[in-house]
Amino acid sequence: MSQRTVERLIGRLVTDEELRLEFTRAPKETLATLAEQGWELTGVEVDALLHTDIRLWSDAAARLDPRLQCSSLKTGEGRRKRT
């Protein structure tokens, strides 16, 4: 079941702007909050996520069609227009 959780989390990091911003600002705290909400990750998976280059998430999101993303209204940072 844990691999499925990793896949869901990676998907959310790429498509959910609010979660991505939270994670890039405070990765450990974000993962702890997700764990409290029932997201089951092993210590190895948490360590791997924390050691993944943080730029990956925003880089991947920038390459994804905006129609597949959820923008954050909290941050006031709208989606950038793609050229």
C-alpha positions in Angstrom: 0.0 0.0 0.0 2.9 2.4 0.6 4.0 2.6 -3.0 0.4 3.7 -3.9 0.7 6.4 -1.3 4.0 7.6 -2.8 2.4 7.7 -6.2 -0.5 9.7 -4.9 1.8 12.1 -3.1 4.0 12.7 -6.1 0.9 13.3 -8.2 -0.4 15.8 -5.7 3.0 17.6 -5.5 2.9 18.1 -9.2 -0.8 19.0 -9.6 -1.7 20.8 -6.3 0.0 24.2 -6.1 -0.9 24.8 -2.4 0.6 21.4 -1.3 3.6 22.0 -3.5 4.3 25.4 -1.9 3.8 24.0 1.6 6.2 21.2 0.9 8.9 23.3 -0.7 8.7 25.7 2.3 8.6 23.1 5.0 9.0 19.6 3.7 9.4 17.7 7.0 6.4 19.5 8.5 4.3 18.9 5.5 5.0 15.2 5.5 4.3 15.1 9.3 0.9 16.7 8.7 0.1 14.3 5.9 1.1 11.4 8.2 -1.3 12.8 10.8 -4.0 12.8 8.1 -3.4 9.1 7.5 -0.9 9.2 4.6 1.2 6.1 5.3 4.9 6.5 4.3 7.8 4.4 5.5 10.9 6.1 6.9 12.8 5.2 3.7 10.1 6.9 1.6 10.1 10.0 3.8 13.9 10.2 3.6 13.8 9.8 -0.2 11.2 12.5 -0.6 13.3 14.8 1.6 16.4 14.2 -0.4 14.8 14.7 -3.8 15.8 18.0 -5.4 13.1 20.3 -4.3 13.1 22.0 -7.7 11.7 18.8 -9.3 8.2 19.5 -8.1 7.8 23.0 -9.6 9.7 22.1 -12.7 7.4 19.1 -13.3 4.3 21.3 -12.6 5.5 23.9 -15.1 5.6 21.3 -17.8 2.2 19.9 -17.0 -0.8 21.3 -18.9 -2.4 23.8 -16.5 -5.8 22.2 -17.0 -4.5 19.2 -15.0 -3.5 21.4 -12.0 -5.2 22.9 -9.0 -4.1 26.5 -8.4 -3.9 27.9 -4.9 -6.1 30.9 -4.1 -4.4 31.4 -0.7 -1.1 32.5 -2.0 -2.3 35.1 -4.5 0.2 33.5 -6.9 -1.8 32.6 -10.0 -0.7 30.1 -12.5 2.0 31.5 -14.9 1.0 31.7 -18.5 2.8 29.2 -20.7 4.3 30.5 -23.9 
